[in-house]
Amino acid sequence: MTTFVPKEVQAGLDSARMQSLKSGSRLRLSADGKFHPVLRMWATGFSLDAADAPTLRGFIDLYDGALHLFQCLIVASEEDAGEMKYEFKRMTAVSNTAPLDFEQAADAPVALIEVRN
């Protein structure tokens, strides 16, 4: 049995795989005021479509739809099978509140209720 696949069939399979990755992901990144759809994301990086992927380096913002998830420091690593892969140097989760600079007790009162006589 051979594993030979004609070039036309392989091109069709690659095109279908890329279309599936594009439609299946809601992730996108913002860099220099432009948004780019993210095809895949893993613990140490992510990938973009190589056809329209810029050579990014530096700070970016990752979004899931309109939800801001991470601020990242990245570097381009390699191109493989139509995907441009990027690696995280730093990935910080975005928070809606400012970080506390003190320890907050679990049983701390939520509010102060004043009793009047």
N, C-alpha and C positions, 0 to 999 in steps of 0.2 A: 504494500500500500504506500502510495506517495502522498506527500503533503504539499504538492505544488498547487498554487492558486494563481490563476491568470491575473495579470496586472489590473484589468478592468474590474474584476470581482474584488480584488484587494482594495482598490480605490473606492468602490462602493461600500465595502465594509467599514473602511476608515471614515468615510463621510457619514455613514449612519451612526457610528460610535461618537463622533464629534457632535452631531445633531442631538443625540441622546444626552450627552453631558451638558450641552448648552441649555436644553429645555428642562433638565432635571434640577438645576441649581438656582437658588435665589440669591446666592452670595455675589457681591460685587465689591470692587475696591475703588477708592477715590485717590487719585494722585494728580497733582498740578491742576485741580479743578475739573478733571475728566473722570468719567466712570468707565470701568472695564468689567465685564462679567467674569466671574471666577468659575472655572470648570470643576475643579476638585480642590479639596482642602484636607490636609492631614496634620498630625501633631507638630511637625517641624517645617511645614511649608504649604504651598498651594500652586496651582497651575492655571495659566491662561491660554487661550487659543494663540498658537504661534503666528498665524497669519496676520493678526492685528495687535499683537502684544508688543508694547514698547519695552525697551531695556530699562527697567525700573531699578532704582537703587535709592535707599533712604527711607523717609517716613511716608507711610500710607495709612489710610483708614479703611477698615473692613466693615461692610454692612450686610445685614440679612434683610433684604427689602429696604425698608426705611429705618430699621433698628440699627443703631451704631453699636457694633460689638467690640472691636479691638482697634487700638492704635499700635502700629507695628513698624519695626525697623527691618528692612529686607535687603536682600541682594539676589540678583539673577544667578541661577546656578547652571542650568543646561536646557537644551531643546531635545525633546524625545517624542517621536510619533505624533507630530503636529501640535504638541503642547510645550509651552515655555514654562519651565519650573523655576520657582523662587523659594528661597529658604529664609526662615525667620531668624533674625539675630536677637530680636526682642519682641514680645507680644504682650501688651498690657490691656486687660479688660477695662472697658469704659464703664463708669459708674455715674448714676444720677445725683449722688450726694458727695459732699466733700469728705475726705477721710478724717477720722477722729484722731486726735493726738493724745488721747488718754484711754484708759481701759474703762469700759462701761460695764457695771455689774449686771448680771442677769436678772436680779431681783430689785433693780433700781426703780423708784417710782416714776410713773409716766408724767404726772403733773402734780402740782402742789395745790391742795384744797385747803382754803382758809376757813376756819370756823369762827363765826361772829357770835357774841353774847347778846 
